[in-house]
Amino acid sequence: MSQIYVRPELLYAWHGQSQLVVNQRGDCGDDETLSGFYFRETRHLRALRLTLDGQSPWLAQAAVESPTVLRFDYVHPEMHTFSGG
């Protein structure tokens, strides 16, 4: 059976009346107007970004494991300046 994606640039997870809509990096923000966390059809969170020391980690993999689980695997950005240790 083939799958049809209405908005392939977005990933969705839902449980009961809660739904999370993120882009393919796992972020919610201005680049996608529908992204965010919704409860009972009302958006309660519009912006969500993961950063480490002010930098976004590199996305290695994004997957929808089940209707209730989104999985994102990241690696730390390459270091350009080495110090200590």
Biopython code that builds the backbone (N, CA, C, O; Angstrom):
import numpy as np
from Bio.PDB.StructureBuilder import StructureBuilder

atoms = [
    (1, "MET", "N", (0.840, -1.174, 0.000)),
    (1, "MET", "CA", (0.000, 0.000, 0.000)),
    (1, "MET", "C", (0.890, 1.243, 0.000)),
    (1, "MET", "O", (1.819, 1.338, 0.802)),
    (2, "SER", "N", (0.621, 2.169, -0.868)),
    (2, "SER", "CA", (1.414, 3.390, -0.941)),
    (2, "SER", "C", (0.911, 4.419, 0.068)),
    (2, "SER", "O", (-0.249, 4.396, 0.482)),
    (3, "GLN", "N", (1.814, 5.323, 0.453)),
    (3, "GLN", "CA", (1.460, 6.384, 1.387)),
    (3, "GLN", "C", (1.403, 7.704, 0.639)),
    (3, "GLN", "O", (2.195, 7.957, -0.269)),
    (4, "ILE", "N", (0.467, 8.530, 1.029)),
    (4, "ILE", "CA", (0.320, 9.852, 0.434)),
    (4, "ILE", "C", (0.564, 10.885, 1.524)),
    (4, "ILE", "O", (-0.021, 10.807, 2.605)),
    (5, "TYR", "N", (1.428, 11.852, 1.239)),
    (5, "TYR", "CA", (1.733, 12.912, 2.190)),
    (5, "TYR", "C", (1.135, 14.216, 1.689)),
    (5, "TYR", "O", (1.431, 14.650, 0.576)),
    (6, "VAL", "N", (0.295, 14.841, 2.504)),
    (6, "VAL", "CA", (-0.342, 16.093, 2.121)),
    (6, "VAL", "C", (0.688, 17.216, 2.110)),
    (6, "VAL", "O", (0.733, 18.003, 1.164)),
    (7, "ARG", "N", (1.508, 17.300, 3.141)),
    (7, "ARG", "CA", (2.588, 18.288, 3.228)),
    (7, "ARG", "C", (3.867, 17.536, 3.581)),
    (7, "ARG", "O", (4.183, 17.381, 4.760)),
    (8, "PRO", "N", (4.604, 17.070, 2.580)),
    (8, "PRO", "CA", (5.784, 16.239, 2.863)),
    (8, "PRO", "C", (6.904, 16.980, 3.584)),
    (8, "PRO", "O", (7.800, 16.337, 4.131)),
    (9, "GLU", "N", (6.881, 18.311, 3.602)),
    (9, "GLU", "CA", (7.923, 19.068, 4.296)),
    (9, "GLU", "C", (7.678, 19.149, 5.806)),
    (9, "GLU", "O", (8.531, 19.641, 6.544)),
    (10, "LEU", "N", (6.521, 18.670, 6.268)),
    (10, "LEU", "CA", (6.183, 18.698, 7.689)),
    (10, "LEU", "C", (6.071, 17.285, 8.245)),
    (10, "LEU", "O", (5.686, 16.353, 7.539)),
    (11, "LEU", "N", (6.414, 17.141, 9.525)),
    (11, "LEU", "CA", (6.250, 15.874, 10.231)),
    (11, "LEU", "C", (5.233, 16.084, 11.347)),
    (11, "LEU", "O", (5.213, 17.131, 11.993)),
    (12, "TYR", "N", (4.395, 15.083, 11.566)),
    (12, "TYR", "CA", (3.305, 15.191, 12.530)),
    (12, "TYR", "C", (3.379, 14.052, 13.536)),
    (12, "TYR", "O", (3.734, 12.926, 13.186)),
    (13, "ALA", "N", (3.046, 14.348, 14.778)),
    (13, "ALA", "CA", (2.839, 13.316, 15.795)),
    (13, "ALA", "C", (1.637, 13.749, 16.618)),
    (13, "ALA", "O", (1.481, 14.930, 16.931)),
    (14, "TRP", "N", (0.796, 12.798, 16.965)),
    (14, "TRP", "CA", (-0.371, 13.154, 17.761)),
    (14, "TRP", "C", (-0.701, 12.039, 18.735)),
    (14, "TRP", "O", (-0.409, 10.865, 18.504)),
    (15, "HIS", "N", (-1.319, 12.449, 19.829)),
    (15, "HIS", "CA", (-1.788, 11.515, 20.848)),
    (15, "HIS", "C", (-3.022, 12.135, 21.480)),
    (15, "HIS", "O", (-2.946, 13.206, 22.082)),
    (16, "GLY", "N", (-4.139, 11.473, 21.345)),
    (16, "GLY", "CA", (-5.387, 12.028, 21.867)),
    (16, "GLY", "C", (-5.705, 13.341, 21.179)),
    (16, "GLY", "O", (-5.828, 13.389, 19.955)),
    (17, "GLN", "N", (-5.838, 14.399, 21.949)),
    (17, "GLN", "CA", (-6.167, 15.707, 21.394)),
    (17, "GLN", "C", (-4.940, 16.600, 21.230)),
    (17, "GLN", "O", (-5.073, 17.785, 20.926)),
    (18, "SER", "N", (-3.746, 16.040, 21.428)),
    (18, "SER", "CA", (-2.499, 16.800, 21.283)),
    (18, "SER", "C", (-1.845, 16.466, 19.952)),
    (18, "SER", "O", (-1.859, 15.314, 19.518)),
    (19, "GLN", "N", (-1.269, 17.481, 19.303)),
    (19, "GLN", "CA", (-0.586, 17.279, 18.033)),
    (19, "GLN", "C", (0.642, 18.175, 17.969)),
    (19, "GLN", "O", (0.593, 19.341, 18.361)),
    (20, "LEU", "N", (1.748, 17.619, 17.468)),
    (20, "LEU", "CA", (2.975, 18.368, 17.245)),
    (20, "LEU", "C", (3.261, 18.377, 15.754)),
    (20, "LEU", "O", (3.279, 17.325, 15.114)),
    (21, "VAL", "N", (3.485, 19.561, 15.199)),
    (21, "VAL", "CA", (3.791, 19.725, 13.779)),
    (21, "VAL", "C", (5.140, 20.433, 13.693)),
    (21, "VAL", "O", (5.287, 21.552, 14.185)),
    (22, "VAL", "N", (6.131, 19.782, 13.067)),
    (22, "VAL", "CA", (7.478, 20.345, 12.954)),
    (22, "VAL", "C", (7.971, 20.222, 11.514)),
    (22, "VAL", "O", (7.409, 19.472, 10.716)),
    (23, "ASN", "N", (9.033, 20.971, 11.195)),
    (23, "ASN", "CA", (9.639, 20.819, 9.876)),
    (23, "ASN", "C", (10.555, 19.598, 9.892)),
    (23, "ASN", "O", (10.631, 18.897, 10.901)),
    (24, "GLN", "N", (11.240, 19.341, 8.805)),
    (24, "GLN", "CA", (12.056, 18.133, 8.705)),
    (24, "GLN", "C", (13.295, 18.170, 9.585)),
    (24, "GLN", "O", (13.958, 17.145, 9.742)),
    (25, "ARG", "N", (13.628, 19.319, 10.163)),
    (25, "ARG", "CA", (14.733, 19.412, 11.123)),
    (25, "ARG", "C", (14.255, 19.230, 12.559)),
    (25, "ARG", "O", (15.071, 19.126, 13.475)),
    (26, "GLY", "N", (12.941, 19.190, 12.764)),
    (26, "GLY", "CA", (12.398, 19.062, 14.106)),
    (26, "GLY", "C", (12.118, 20.394, 14.765)),
    (26, "GLY", "O", (11.852, 20.446, 15.966)),
    (27, "ASP", "N", (12.173, 21.476, 13.998)),
    (27, "ASP", "CA", (11.947, 22.820, 14.526)),
    (27, "ASP", "C", (10.525, 23.290, 14.247)),
    (27, "ASP", "O", (9.894, 22.872, 13.276)),
    (28, "CYS", "N", (10.039, 24.157, 15.106)),
    (28, "CYS", "CA", (8.804, 24.905, 14.880)),
    (28, "CYS", "C", (9.214, 26.362, 14.755)),
    (28, "CYS", "O", (10.034, 26.843, 15.539)),
    (29, "GLY", "N", (8.663, 27.064, 13.793)),
    (29, "GLY", "CA", (9.040, 28.466, 13.677)),
    (29, "GLY", "C", (8.387, 29.169, 12.520)),
    (29, "GLY", "O", (7.392, 28.709, 11.959)),
    (30, "ASP", "N", (8.975, 30.303, 12.172)),
    (30, "ASP", "CA", (8.400, 31.174, 11.154)),
    (30, "ASP", "C", (8.456, 30.595, 9.747)),
    (30, "ASP", "O", (7.678, 31.006, 8.885)),
    (31, "ASP", "N", (9.365, 29.644, 9.492)),
    (31, "ASP", "CA", (9.473, 29.100, 8.137)),
    (31, "ASP", "C", (8.271, 28.241, 7.751)),
    (31, "ASP", "O", (7.994, 28.062, 6.566)),
    (32, "GLU", "N", (7.562, 27.714, 8.736)),
    (32, "GLU", "CA", (6.347, 26.930, 8.480)),
    (32, "GLU", "C", (5.219, 27.495, 9.333)),
    (32, "GLU", "O", (5.258, 27.402, 10.560)),
    (33, "THR", "N", (4.225, 28.074, 8.695)),
    (33, "THR", "CA", (3.163, 28.747, 9.442)),
    (33, "THR", "C", (2.285, 27.787, 10.237)),
    (33, "THR", "O", (1.651, 28.204, 11.206)),
    (34, "LEU", "N", (2.230, 26.514, 9.853)),
    (34, "LEU", "CA", (1.388, 25.551, 10.568)),
    (34, "LEU", "C", (2.114, 24.842, 11.709)),
    (34, "LEU", "O", (1.478, 24.133, 12.488)),
    (35, "SER", "N", (3.421, 25.016, 11.823)),
    (35, "SER", "CA", (4.167, 24.261, 12.832)),
    (35, "SER", "C", (3.837, 24.743, 14.240)),
    (35, "SER", "O", (3.461, 25.897, 14.449)),
    (36, "GLY", "N", (3.988, 23.827, 15.206)),
    (36, "GLY", "CA", (3.736, 24.159, 16.603)),
    (36, "GLY", "C", (3.134, 22.988, 17.347)),
    (36, "GLY", "O", (2.945, 21.905, 16.793)),
    (37, "PHE", "N", (2.836, 23.225, 18.613)),
    (37, "PHE", "CA", (2.170, 22.227, 19.440)),
    (37, "PHE", "C", (0.723, 22.650, 19.624)),
    (37, "PHE", "O", (0.442, 23.766, 20.061)),
    (38, "TYR", "N", (-0.186, 21.758, 19.290)),
    (38, "TYR", "CA", (-1.615, 22.036, 19.361)),
    (38, "TYR", "C", (-2.275, 21.135, 20.396)),
    (38, "TYR", "O", (-1.914, 19.967, 20.541)),
    (39, "PHE", "N", (-3.236, 21.688, 21.106)),
    (39, "PHE", "CA", (-4.078, 20.901, 22.001)),
    (39, "PHE", "C", (-5.510, 21.366, 21.798)),
    (39, "PHE", "O", (-5.819, 22.551, 21.925)),
    (40, "ARG", "N", (-6.369, 20.426, 21.485)),
    (40, "ARG", "CA", (-7.775, 20.718, 21.180)),
    (40, "ARG", "C", (-7.903, 21.807, 20.118)),
    (40, "ARG", "O", (-8.678, 22.752, 20.261)),
    (41, "GLU", "N", (-7.118, 21.647, 19.047)),
    (41, "GLU", "CA", (-7.152, 22.518, 17.875)),
    (41, "GLU", "C", (-6.712, 23.954, 18.148)),
    (41, "GLU", "O", (-6.975, 24.844, 17.339)),
    (42, "THR", "N", (-6.045, 24.189, 19.279)),
    (42, "THR", "CA", (-5.517, 25.510, 19.602)),
    (42, "THR", "C", (-4.003, 25.404, 19.722)),
    (42, "THR", "O", (-3.494, 24.546, 20.443)),
    (43, "ARG", "N", (-3.281, 26.274, 19.020)),
    (43, "ARG", "CA", (-1.815, 26.233, 19.089)),
    (43, "ARG", "C", (-1.353, 26.875, 20.394)),
    (43, "ARG", "O", (-1.703, 28.016, 20.695)),
    (44, "HIS", "N", (-0.562, 26.127, 21.164)),
    (44, "HIS", "CA", (-0.027, 26.606, 22.436)),
    (44, "HIS", "C", (1.466, 26.897, 22.354)),
    (44, "HIS", "O", (2.009, 27.562, 23.237)),
    (45, "LEU", "N", (2.138, 26.414, 21.317)),
    (45, "LEU", "CA", (3.574, 26.643, 21.139)),
    (45, "LEU", "C", (3.820, 26.921, 19.666)),
    (45, "LEU", "O", (3.439, 26.124, 18.808)),
    (46, "ARG", "N", (4.455, 28.048, 19.370)),
    (46, "ARG", "CA", (4.701, 28.421, 17.982)),
    (46, "ARG", "C", (6.157, 28.229, 17.587)),
    (46, "ARG", "O", (6.440, 27.868, 16.444)),
    (47, "ALA", "N", (7.090, 28.462, 18.511)),
    (47, "ALA", "CA", (8.514, 28.382, 18.185)),
    (47, "ALA", "C", (9.212, 27.379, 19.098)),
    (47, "ALA", "O", (9.023, 27.392, 20.315)),
    (48, "LEU", "N", (10.023, 26.508, 18.493)),
    (48, "LEU", "CA", (10.799, 25.519, 19.234)),
    (48, "LEU", "C", (12.026, 25.177, 18.405)),
    (48, "LEU", "O", (11.903, 24.727, 17.266)),
    (49, "ARG", "N", (13.213, 25.390, 18.975)),
    (49, "ARG", "CA", (14.462, 25.078, 18.274)),
    (49, "ARG", "C", (15.456, 24.491, 19.263)),
    (49, "ARG", "O", (15.541, 24.932, 20.409)),
    (50, "LEU", "N", (16.201, 23.500, 18.816)),
    (50, "LEU", "CA", (17.257, 22.901, 19.616)),
    (50, "LEU", "C", (18.582, 23.537, 19.219)),
    (50, "LEU", "O", (18.949, 23.532, 18.044)),
    (51, "THR", "N", (19.308, 24.090, 20.205)),
    (51, "THR", "CA", (20.636, 24.646, 19.944)),
    (51, "THR", "C", (21.592, 24.182, 21.037)),
    (51, "THR", "O", (21.182, 23.939, 22.172)),
    (52, "LEU", "N", (22.859, 24.062, 20.686)),
    (52, "LEU", "CA", (23.930, 23.741, 21.624)),
    (52, "LEU", "C", (24.973, 24.834, 21.503)),
    (52, "LEU", "O", (25.571, 25.008, 20.441)),
    (53, "ASP", "N", (25.194, 25.567, 22.572)),
    (53, "ASP", "CA", (26.112, 26.710, 22.552)),
    (53, "ASP", "C", (25.753, 27.688, 21.436)),
    (53, "ASP", "O", (26.634, 28.252, 20.787)),
    (54, "GLY", "N", (24.460, 27.880, 21.220)),
    (54, "GLY", "CA", (23.996, 28.836, 20.224)),
    (54, "GLY", "C", (24.022, 28.340, 18.790)),
    (54, "GLY", "O", (23.688, 29.095, 17.877)),
    (55, "GLN", "N", (24.412, 27.088, 18.567)),
    (55, "GLN", "CA", (24.464, 26.532, 17.216)),
    (55, "GLN", "C", (23.467, 25.391, 17.081)),
    (55, "GLN", "O", (23.230, 24.641, 18.028)),
    (56, "SER", "N", (22.896, 25.272, 15.906)),
    (56, "SER", "CA", (22.003, 24.145, 15.639)),
    (56, "SER", "C", (22.832, 22.904, 15.353)),
    (56, "SER", "O", (23.776, 22.969, 14.565)),
    (57, "PRO", "N", (22.505, 21.774, 15.973)),
    (57, "PRO", "CA", (23.229, 20.542, 15.658)),
    (57, "PRO", "C", (22.880, 20.071, 14.251)),
    (57, "PRO", "O", (21.850, 20.452, 13.695)),
    (58, "TRP", "N", (23.738, 19.250, 13.689)),
    (58, "TRP", "CA", (23.500, 18.720, 12.346)),
    (58, "TRP", "C", (22.505, 17.574, 12.432)),
    (58, "TRP", "O", (22.646, 16.675, 13.260)),
    (59, "LEU", "N", (21.512, 17.616, 11.581)),
    (59, "LEU", "CA", (20.513, 16.554, 11.545)),
    (59, "LEU", "C", (21.075, 15.362, 10.782)),
    (59, "LEU", "O", (21.486, 15.497, 9.629)),
    (60, "ALA", "N", (21.094, 14.205, 11.417)),
    (60, "ALA", "CA", (21.562, 12.985, 10.769)),
    (60, "ALA", "C", (20.385, 12.180, 10.215)),
    (60, "ALA", "O", (20.497, 11.550, 9.163)),
    (61, "GLN", "N", (19.250, 12.204, 10.935)),
    (61, "GLN", "CA", (18.106, 11.403, 10.513)),
    (61, "GLN", "C", (16.829, 11.947, 11.130)),
    (61, "GLN", "O", (16.825, 12.386, 12.281)),
    (62, "ALA", "N", (15.751, 11.918, 10.370)),
    (62, "ALA", "CA", (14.421, 12.261, 10.872)),
    (62, "ALA", "C", (13.474, 11.152, 10.441)),
    (62, "ALA", "O", (13.495, 10.725, 9.286)),
    (63, "ALA", "N", (12.646, 10.687, 11.369)),
    (63, "ALA", "CA", (11.749, 9.584, 11.045)),
    (63, "ALA", "C", (10.458, 9.685, 11.846)),
    (63, "ALA", "O", (10.443, 10.173, 12.976)),
    (64, "VAL", "N", (9.384, 9.217, 11.239)),
    (64, "VAL", "CA", (8.111, 9.059, 11.935)),
    (64, "VAL", "C", (8.022, 7.581, 12.292)),
    (64, "VAL", "O", (7.764, 6.745, 11.427)),
    (65, "GLU", "N", (8.238, 7.259, 13.567)),
    (65, "GLU", "CA", (8.244, 5.859, 13.986)),
    (65, "GLU", "C", (6.839, 5.309, 14.182)),
    (65, "GLU", "O", (6.587, 4.132, 13.927)),
    (66, "SER", "N", (5.940, 6.146, 14.627)),
    (66, "SER", "CA", (4.536, 5.769, 14.797)),
    (66, "SER", "C", (3.743, 7.072, 14.847)),
    (66, "SER", "O", (4.347, 8.144, 14.874)),
    (67, "PRO", "N", (2.430, 7.017, 14.858)),
    (67, "PRO", "CA", (1.665, 8.262, 14.922)),
    (67, "PRO", "C", (1.964, 9.106, 16.165)),
    (67, "PRO", "O", (1.701, 10.308, 16.168)),
    (68, "THR", "N", (2.509, 8.493, 17.216)),
    (68, "THR", "CA", (2.790, 9.239, 18.444)),
    (68, "THR", "C", (4.272, 9.533, 18.651)),
    (68, "THR", "O", (4.633, 10.179, 19.635)),
    (69, "VAL", "N", (5.145, 9.073, 17.741)),
    (69, "VAL", "CA", (6.591, 9.214, 17.962)),
    (69, "VAL", "C", (7.289, 9.766, 16.722)),
    (69, "VAL", "O", (7.207, 9.192, 15.636)),
    (70, "LEU", "N", (7.980, 10.897, 16.907)),
    (70, "LEU", "CA", (8.899, 11.424, 15.899)),
    (70, "LEU", "C", (10.307, 11.207, 16.429)),
    (70, "LEU", "O", (10.559, 11.403, 17.618)),
    (71, "ARG", "N", (11.228, 10.802, 15.559)),
    (71, "ARG", "CA", (12.601, 10.565, 16.001)),
    (71, "ARG", "C", (13.551, 11.421, 15.176)),
    (71, "ARG", "O", (13.500, 11.424, 13.946)),
    (72, "PHE", "N", (14.424, 12.152, 15.880)),
    (72, "PHE", "CA", (15.433, 12.982, 15.246)),
    (72, "PHE", "C", (16.782, 12.622, 15.839)),
    (72, "PHE", "O", (16.944, 12.628, 17.059)),
    (73, "ASP", "N", (17.744, 12.309, 14.997)),
    (73, "ASP", "CA", (19.109, 12.018, 15.439)),
    (73, "ASP", "C", (20.004, 13.149, 14.954)),
    (73, "ASP", "O", (20.020, 13.484, 13.770)),
    (74, "TYR", "N", (20.747, 13.732, 15.889)),
    (74, "TYR", "CA", (21.610, 14.869, 15.586)),
    (74, "TYR", "C", (23.056, 14.541, 15.941)),
    (74, "TYR", "O", (23.323, 13.653, 16.752)),
    (75, "VAL", "N", (23.975, 15.261, 15.330)),
    (75, "VAL", "CA", (25.379, 15.233, 15.723)),
    (75, "VAL", "C", (25.800, 16.674, 15.969)),
    (75, "VAL", "O", (25.231, 17.606, 15.400)),
    (76, "HIS", "N", (26.797, 16.844, 16.819)),
    (76, "HIS", "CA", (27.261, 18.192, 17.148)),
    (76, "HIS", "C", (27.959, 18.803, 15.935)),
    (76, "HIS", "O", (28.654, 18.095, 15.208)),
    (77, "PRO", "N", (27.786, 20.102, 15.705)),
    (77, "PRO", "CA", (28.452, 20.747, 14.567)),
    (77, "PRO", "C", (29.969, 20.594, 14.637)),
    (77, "PRO", "O", (30.548, 20.475, 15.717)),
    (78, "GLU", "N", (30.588, 20.601, 13.480)),
    (78, "GLU", "CA", (32.038, 20.484, 13.387)),
    (78, "GLU", "C", (32.709, 21.648, 14.113)),
    (78, "GLU", "O", (32.271, 22.794, 14.011)),
    (79, "MET", "N", (33.767, 21.338, 14.838)),
    (79, "MET", "CA", (34.508, 22.375, 15.552)),
    (79, "MET", "C", (35.526, 23.006, 14.603)),
    (79, "MET", "O", (36.307, 22.301, 13.964)),
    (80, "HIS", "N", (35.512, 24.330, 14.516)),
    (80, "HIS", "CA", (36.464, 25.044, 13.676)),
    (80, "HIS", "C", (37.629, 25.595, 14.491)),
    (80, "HIS", "O", (38.722, 25.798, 13.962)),
    (81, "THR", "N", (37.394, 25.834, 15.773)),
    (81, "THR", "CA", (38.423, 26.347, 16.665)),
    (81, "THR", "C", (38.573, 25.373, 17.824)),
    (81, "THR", "O", (37.611, 25.101, 18.542)),
    (82, "PHE", "N", (39.766, 24.856, 18.003)),
    (82, "PHE", "CA", (40.007, 23.892, 19.064)),
    (82, "PHE", "C", (40.607, 24.609, 20.271)),
    (82, "PHE", "O", (41.417, 25.525, 20.130)),
    (83, "SER", "N", (40.193, 24.175, 21.451)),
    (83, "SER", "CA", (40.756, 24.775, 22.656)),
    (83, "SER", "C", (40.687, 23.770, 23.794)),
    (83, "SER", "O", (39.732, 23.000, 23.894)),
    (84, "GLY", "N", (41.679, 23.779, 24.633)),
    (84, "GLY", "CA", (41.697, 22.939, 25.827)),
    (84, "GLY", "C", (41.717, 21.460, 25.517)),
    (84, "GLY", "O", (41.595, 21.049, 24.363)),
    (85, "GLY", "N", (41.873, 20.671, 26.554)),
    (85, "GLY", "CA", (41.808, 19.224, 26.510)),
    (85, "GLY", "C", (42.701, 18.616, 25.541)),
    (85, "GLY", "O", (42.732, 17.392, 25.414)),
]
sb = StructureBuilder()
sb.init_structure("model")
sb.init_model(0)
sb.init_chain("A")
sb.init_seg("    ")
for serial, (resi, resn, name, xyz) in enumerate(atoms, 1):
    if name == "N":
        sb.init_residue(resn, " ", resi, " ")
    sb.init_atom(name, np.array(xyz, "f"), 0.0, 1.0, " ", f" {name:<3s}", serial, name[0])
structure = sb.get_structure()
